[in-house]
Structure formats: structure tokens, C-alpha cells
Amino acid sequence: MSNRQQLERCVTDALAVYLDDLQGEVQPTGLHDMMMRAVERPLLADVLKRCGGNQSLAAAWLGLNRNTLRKKLLEHGLLDQ
């Protein structure tokens, strides 16, 4: 199993646990936003750490514009204003 497949499997398993915990009693809403935020925050934090805090390098690794990265870091509380 490739690293990408392992990552996808982790996401699939975590989502299944979340939905199973609802036990059909509550209809999930905003799943896309919830999942994107849950994955994006640790992704940004880890990449920024591995880049030694260099936002330009982190943006390049992520394939983002540096300003977009900065906005996302602020949104996730990963950067002081």
C-alpha cells in the first residue's frame, strides 16, 4: 500500500468512526468544511515546522501562493497577527 493510499485510508476510517458515532440520530451537515479544516490545520502546522517557519518555502511545498498560506495560517490560529 502506497503512502497516499495509507493516508486516504486514515481519512476514510476517521470519517467512518465520526459518522458511526452519530448513530443515525443526527444528520451530518458541513462535512466538507469540517474535514478540510481537520486535515488542513495539521498539514499547515507540520509543513511550516519542517520548513523551519519559512513561509515562502512552506508555500512552495504546499503549492500555494505565500499570501494564501499566510491567510490560512491566520484562519487556523497558527500565526500571530
CORKAQUI-V846028 format. One record per pair of residues at least 24 apart in sequence whose ideal C-beta (glycine too) atoms are under 6 Angstrom apart, sorted by the first residue. I is the first residue (numbers start at 0). J is the second residue. D is the distance in Angstrom with one decimal. If there is no record, write none. Layout:
BEGIN
I_J_D ; I_J_D
END
This chain:
BEGIN
40_75_4.5 ; 43_71_6.0 ; 43_77_5.9 ; 44_77_5.6
END
